[in-house]
Amino acid sequence: MARVLAVANQKGGVAKTTSVSSLGAALTELGQRVLLVDLDPQACLTFSLGLDPDALELSVHDVLLGRLSAGLVVLRTADGSDLLPATIELAGCEAVLLSRTGREHVLRLALAEIVDDYDFVLVDCPPSLGVLTINGLTAADEVVIPLQCETLSHRGVGQLLDTVHDVRRLTNPRLRVRGVLPTLFDGRTAHSRAVLADVAARYQIRVLEPPVARSVRFAEAPGIGRSILTTAARSKGAHAYREHARAIAGRGPAPLSGAGAPALLAARASRGSRLIGEVGLGVQRTPARADEGVVEVGLRAIDVEDVGLPEVDLDGDELDGDDLDDGLVVDELGPDGPVGGRGGAARVPTGAAKAIRQVRAALTRSGR
């Protein structure tokens, strides 16, 4: 029996569609069978996954009105997940459903015949609290609330939570809120962190970690018809959605090797063999793997983009946050220096002194 997750927020532009496509691709990478459901008449999810909504003859509109079974409309996407696509016709579906008895249960009943074919079903709800969103919540086991980390974005969270309460009481008592998914996050600003703290305190709701950082890679992916896990597989955004997918699937953190207590680490940002920044900080040691004498921890110990490291230019080669993500490594340090001779005080190439100062300053600003 598949777990059904609705991704909902009545405010537009908070990365609902991006979250559905990215989580779907990440769950597919984990070997899960995934169905994505586009409940938005704008059909952005359908378009983002490489399909032309204007060219589709069959869509979720036909399923909700009882004209066709869901199995006849499902399409396979290039990312490996299946999709129940939408078209602009879905805009008229809501008006038709308003006059029908049991209109809140239409999607749940339509999915019943195919739900056993999947491990996860992700529903992309429209930016409203109308009949289509109510259908998504009624069909779901959990709801994820993407939240842009800005003040205006969280004003509607209370209304959505009221709607979830009504759905629990009237149509779907098993529905639970998985939490708020921070999107378009800018770790350089105190405002983003303040918004998340306010949401958690005001609504007593879980904030899902890690936050998904703002990146142009998300804007580029729909034009190619793939998710960011394909178009920018090693970007920070792709990494964040993989972590969320692992949590949803009950896999926990990425399985590397080793674990331990808090340790003093020296974080070094590098590209290839060129070291561009190095800082010492106390962090919780994360699972790691040995790679040619360097302990690589991915993005867990420190993320130079997250703490606001500006772009640096070394020998004319512009280095952006995504480049830095790919080369972040840490060396374990003891009280008297590097442990095991791993070279925590490595030589710094020309031009890196500025980068080191920027890393340290960014860490100070972020309170790490």
C-alpha positions as CSV (number, residue, x, y, z in Angstrom):
1,M,0.0,0.0,0.0
2,A,1.5,3.3,-1.1
3,R,2.0,6.2,1.3
4,V,0.3,9.3,-0.1
5,L,1.9,12.7,0.5
6,A,0.1,16.0,-0.4
7,V,2.3,19.0,-1.0
8,A,0.2,22.0,-0.2
9,N,0.3,25.7,0.5
10,Q,-2.3,28.2,-0.8
11,K,0.4,30.7,-1.5
12,G,1.9,30.5,-5.0
13,G,5.6,30.6,-5.7
14,V,6.8,28.6,-2.7
15,A,8.3,25.7,-4.7
16,K,5.4,23.2,-4.3
17,T,5.9,21.9,-7.8
18,T,9.7,21.9,-7.5
19,S,9.4,19.9,-4.3
20,V,7.1,17.3,-5.8
21,S,9.3,16.7,-8.9
22,S,12.5,16.7,-6.9
23,L,11.3,14.4,-4.1
24,G,9.8,12.1,-6.7
25,A,13.1,11.9,-8.6
26,A,15.0,11.4,-5.3
27,L,12.6,8.6,-4.1
28,T,13.0,6.9,-7.6
29,E,16.8,7.0,-7.1
30,L,16.2,5.0,-3.9
31,G,14.5,2.3,-5.9
32,Q,10.9,3.3,-4.9
33,R,8.0,3.2,-7.2
34,V,6.6,6.7,-7.4
35,L,3.5,8.3,-8.8
36,L,3.2,12.1,-9.1
37,V,-0.3,13.6,-9.3
38,D,-0.6,17.1,-10.9
39,L,-3.7,18.7,-9.3
40,D,-2.9,22.3,-10.4
41,P,-4.8,23.6,-13.5
42,Q,-1.6,25.5,-14.4
43,A,0.0,22.1,-15.1
44,C,3.4,23.3,-14.0
45,L,4.4,19.8,-12.8
46,T,3.4,18.3,-16.1
47,F,5.4,20.8,-18.0
48,S,8.4,20.6,-15.7
49,L,8.7,16.9,-16.3
50,G,9.0,17.3,-20.1
51,L,5.4,17.0,-21.2
52,D,3.4,19.6,-23.2
53,P,0.0,20.1,-21.4
54,D,-1.5,21.6,-24.5
55,A,-0.7,18.5,-26.5
56,L,-2.2,16.0,-24.0
57,E,-5.6,14.4,-24.9
58,L,-6.1,12.7,-21.5
59,S,-5.5,14.1,-18.1
60,V,-6.4,14.0,-14.4
61,H,-9.4,16.0,-15.4
62,D,-10.9,13.0,-17.1
63,V,-10.2,10.8,-14.0
64,L,-11.8,13.1,-11.5
65,L,-15.0,13.4,-13.6
66,G,-15.2,9.6,-13.9
67,R,-14.7,9.4,-17.6
68,L,-11.5,7.3,-17.4
69,S,-9.7,5.1,-14.9
70,A,-6.4,6.5,-13.6
71,G,-4.4,3.7,-15.0
72,L,-5.3,4.7,-18.6
73,V,-4.0,8.3,-18.0
74,V,-0.7,7.7,-16.2
75,L,2.4,8.4,-18.1
76,R,6.1,7.5,-17.5
77,T,8.5,10.5,-17.1
78,A,12.2,10.7,-18.1
79,D,13.1,10.9,-14.3
80,G,11.6,7.4,-13.9
81,S,8.5,8.3,-11.9
82,D,5.0,8.0,-13.2
83,L,2.7,11.0,-13.7
84,L,-1.0,11.7,-13.6
85,P,-0.8,14.8,-15.8
86,A,-2.9,18.0,-15.7
87,T,-4.2,20.4,-18.4
88,I,-6.0,23.7,-18.3
89,E,-9.3,21.7,-18.4
90,L,-8.8,21.0,-14.7
91,A,-9.8,24.6,-14.0
92,G,-13.4,23.7,-15.0
93,C,-13.4,20.5,-13.0
94,E,-13.7,22.2,-9.7
95,A,-17.0,23.9,-10.7
96,V,-18.4,20.6,-11.8
97,L,-17.3,18.8,-8.6
98,L,-19.0,21.4,-6.4
99,S,-22.4,20.0,-7.3
100,R,-21.5,16.4,-6.7
101,T,-22.1,14.4,-3.5
102,G,-18.8,13.1,-2.0
103,R,-16.7,15.5,-4.0
104,E,-13.9,15.5,-1.4
105,H,-13.3,11.8,-2.0
106,V,-13.1,11.8,-5.8
107,L,-9.3,11.6,-6.0
108,R,-8.9,9.0,-3.2
109,L,-11.4,6.7,-5.0
110,A,-9.7,7.3,-8.3
111,L,-6.3,6.4,-6.9
112,A,-7.6,3.3,-5.1
113,E,-7.3,1.1,-8.2
114,I,-3.6,1.9,-8.9
115,V,-2.2,2.8,-5.5
116,D,-1.0,-0.7,-4.8
117,D,1.3,-0.4,-7.8
118,Y,3.4,2.2,-6.0
119,D,5.4,2.8,-2.9
120,F,4.8,6.6,-2.8
121,V,2.2,8.9,-4.3
122,L,3.0,12.7,-4.2
123,V,0.2,15.1,-4.9
124,D,1.0,18.6,-6.2
125,C,-1.9,20.7,-4.9
126,P,-3.0,24.0,-6.5
127,P,-2.3,27.4,-4.7
128,S,-5.8,27.6,-3.2
129,L,-7.9,26.0,-0.5
130,G,-10.6,24.9,-2.9
131,V,-12.1,21.5,-3.8
132,L,-8.9,20.3,-5.6
133,T,-6.7,20.9,-2.6
134,I,-9.4,19.3,-0.3
135,N,-9.3,16.3,-2.6
136,G,-5.5,16.1,-2.3
137,L,-5.6,16.3,1.5
138,T,-8.5,13.7,1.8
139,A,-6.5,11.3,-0.3
140,A,-3.2,11.8,1.7
141,D,-1.6,10.2,4.7
142,E,0.6,13.2,5.3
143,V,0.9,16.8,4.1
144,V,4.1,18.7,3.6
145,I,3.9,22.5,3.6
146,P,6.6,24.2,1.5
147,L,7.4,27.6,2.9
148,Q,9.4,30.3,1.3
149,C,11.5,31.8,4.1
150,E,9.9,35.3,4.0
151,T,7.4,37.0,6.2
152,L,4.5,37.2,3.8
153,S,4.9,33.5,2.9
154,H,3.9,32.1,6.3
155,R,0.8,34.3,6.8
156,G,-1.4,31.6,5.2
157,V,0.1,28.7,7.1
158,G,-2.5,29.1,9.9
159,Q,-5.3,29.0,7.4
160,L,-3.9,25.8,5.8
161,L,-3.6,24.2,9.2
162,D,-7.2,25.1,10.0
163,T,-8.2,23.4,6.7
164,V,-6.1,20.3,7.7
165,H,-8.0,20.2,11.0
166,D,-11.4,20.3,9.2
167,V,-10.2,17.5,6.8
168,R,-9.2,15.4,9.7
169,R,-12.6,15.9,11.4
170,L,-14.8,15.5,8.4
171,T,-13.1,13.4,5.6
172,N,-9.7,12.0,6.5
173,P,-9.0,11.3,10.2
174,R,-5.6,9.7,9.4
175,L,-4.1,12.8,7.9
176,R,-1.1,14.2,9.7
177,V,1.2,17.2,9.1
178,R,4.7,16.0,8.3
179,G,6.0,19.5,8.7
180,V,7.1,22.7,7.0
181,L,9.7,22.4,4.3
182,P,11.8,25.6,4.1
183,T,12.4,26.5,0.5
184,L,14.2,29.4,-1.3
185,F,16.3,29.6,1.9
186,D,19.1,32.2,2.1
187,G,21.4,31.3,5.0
188,R,23.2,34.6,4.7
189,T,20.2,36.5,6.1
190,A,19.0,36.6,9.7
191,H,15.5,37.1,8.2
192,S,15.2,33.6,6.8
193,R,16.2,32.0,10.1
194,A,13.8,34.3,12.0
195,V,10.9,33.3,9.8
196,L,11.5,29.6,10.4
197,A,11.8,30.2,14.2
198,D,8.6,32.2,14.2
199,V,6.7,29.5,12.2
200,A,7.8,26.8,14.5
201,A,6.9,28.7,17.7
202,R,3.7,30.2,16.4
203,Y,2.1,27.1,15.0
204,Q,3.9,24.4,17.0
205,I,4.9,22.7,13.8
206,R,8.0,20.8,12.9
207,V,10.4,22.4,10.5
208,L,12.0,19.8,8.2
209,E,15.8,19.9,7.8
210,P,17.8,20.6,5.8
211,P,16.3,23.8,4.3
212,V,16.4,24.0,0.5
213,A,18.6,26.9,-0.6
214,R,17.7,29.4,-3.3
215,S,19.5,28.5,-6.5
216,V,19.2,29.4,-10.2
217,R,19.5,25.6,-10.9
218,F,15.8,25.2,-9.9
219,A,14.8,27.7,-12.5
220,E,16.8,26.1,-15.2
221,A,15.6,22.5,-14.7
222,P,12.0,22.8,-16.0
223,G,13.2,24.1,-19.3
224,I,15.0,20.8,-19.8
225,G,12.0,18.8,-18.7
226,R,13.9,17.1,-15.8
227,S,14.3,17.6,-12.1
228,I,17.3,19.2,-10.5
229,L,18.6,15.8,-9.5
230,T,19.4,15.3,-13.2
231,T,20.3,18.8,-14.4
232,A,22.4,19.7,-11.4
233,A,22.9,16.3,-9.6
234,R,25.6,17.5,-7.2
235,S,24.1,20.9,-6.4
236,K,23.2,21.8,-2.8
237,G,19.5,21.8,-3.8
238,A,19.6,18.2,-5.1
239,H,21.5,17.1,-2.0
240,A,18.8,18.7,0.2
241,Y,15.9,16.9,-1.6
242,R,17.8,13.6,-1.4
243,E,18.1,14.0,2.3
244,H,14.3,14.7,2.6
245,A,13.6,11.7,0.4
246,R,15.7,9.5,2.6
247,A,13.8,10.7,5.6
248,I,10.4,10.1,4.0
249,A,11.5,6.6,2.9
250,G,12.8,5.9,6.4
251,R,16.4,5.5,5.3
252,G,18.0,8.1,7.5
253,P,21.2,10.0,6.5
254,A,23.3,8.9,3.6
255,P,25.0,5.6,4.5
256,L,28.7,6.3,4.7
257,S,30.9,4.8,7.3
258,G,31.8,5.6,10.9
259,A,30.3,7.9,13.6
260,G,31.3,9.5,16.8
261,A,31.1,12.3,19.3
262,P,31.6,16.0,18.6
263,A,35.0,16.7,17.2
264,L,37.1,19.7,16.1
265,L,37.2,19.7,12.3
266,A,39.1,21.9,9.9
267,A,36.8,22.6,6.9
268,R,38.5,23.2,3.6
269,A,36.7,24.2,0.4
270,S,38.5,23.1,-2.7
271,R,38.0,22.5,-6.4
272,G,39.9,19.6,-7.7
273,S,43.4,19.7,-6.0
274,R,43.2,23.5,-5.4
275,L,42.4,24.4,-1.9
276,I,40.5,27.7,-1.7
277,G,39.5,28.0,2.0
278,E,40.1,26.4,5.3
279,V,38.5,27.0,8.7
280,G,38.5,25.3,12.1
281,L,35.1,24.7,13.8
282,G,33.5,22.4,16.4
283,V,30.8,20.3,14.8
284,Q,29.1,17.0,15.3
285,R,31.1,14.4,13.5
286,T,29.0,12.9,10.7
287,P,29.3,9.5,9.0
288,A,32.3,9.8,6.6
289,R,34.4,7.8,4.2
290,A,38.2,7.8,3.7
291,D,39.3,8.9,0.3
292,E,43.0,9.1,-0.4
293,G,43.8,10.3,3.1
294,V,41.0,12.9,3.3
295,V,37.8,12.4,5.2
296,E,35.0,13.5,3.0
297,V,31.7,14.5,4.7
298,G,29.8,16.0,1.7
299,L,27.9,19.0,2.9
300,R,27.3,18.0,6.5
301,A,30.1,19.7,8.5
302,I,30.0,23.1,6.9
303,D,28.5,24.4,3.6
304,V,30.2,27.4,2.2
305,E,27.2,28.5,0.2
306,D,24.9,28.1,3.2
307,V,27.0,30.4,5.3
308,G,27.3,33.0,2.6
309,L,30.8,32.6,1.1
310,P,31.0,35.1,-1.8
311,E,32.1,34.0,-5.2
312,V,35.9,33.9,-5.6
313,D,37.9,34.2,-8.8
314,L,41.1,32.2,-8.9
315,D,43.2,32.5,-12.1
316,G,40.2,33.8,-14.0
317,D,38.0,30.8,-13.1
318,E,34.8,32.0,-11.4
319,L,33.9,29.7,-8.6
320,D,30.3,29.7,-7.5
321,G,28.4,28.0,-4.7
322,D,27.7,24.9,-6.7
323,D,31.4,24.4,-7.5
324,L,32.3,24.8,-3.8
325,D,29.7,22.2,-2.8
326,D,31.4,19.6,-5.0
327,G,34.8,20.0,-3.2
328,L,34.0,20.4,0.5
329,V,36.1,18.2,2.6
330,V,37.1,18.1,6.3
331,D,40.2,16.9,8.2
332,E,39.8,15.8,11.8
333,L,42.0,17.7,14.2
334,G,43.1,16.8,17.7
335,P,44.2,19.3,20.4
336,D,47.8,19.3,19.0
337,G,47.0,19.3,15.4
338,P,45.9,16.9,12.6
339,V,45.0,13.4,13.6
340,G,46.9,10.6,11.8
341,G,48.9,13.1,9.7
342,R,46.1,14.0,7.4
343,G,47.4,17.5,6.9
344,G,44.8,19.8,8.5
345,A,47.3,22.6,8.1
346,A,47.6,22.1,4.3
347,R,49.4,24.5,2.1
348,V,47.2,27.3,0.8
349,P,47.7,28.2,-2.9
350,T,47.9,31.8,-4.2
351,G,44.7,33.7,-3.9
352,A,43.2,31.5,-1.2
353,A,43.9,33.8,1.8
354,K,41.0,36.0,0.8
355,A,38.8,32.9,0.5
356,I,39.8,31.8,4.0
357,R,38.9,35.2,5.5
358,Q,35.6,35.1,3.7
359,V,34.8,31.6,5.1
360,R,35.7,32.7,8.6
361,A,33.7,35.9,8.4
362,A,30.7,34.0,7.0
363,L,30.9,31.5,9.9
364,T,31.0,34.4,12.4
365,R,28.0,36.0,10.8
366,S,26.0,32.8,10.8
367,G,26.8,32.1,14.5
368,R,28.6,28.8,13.8
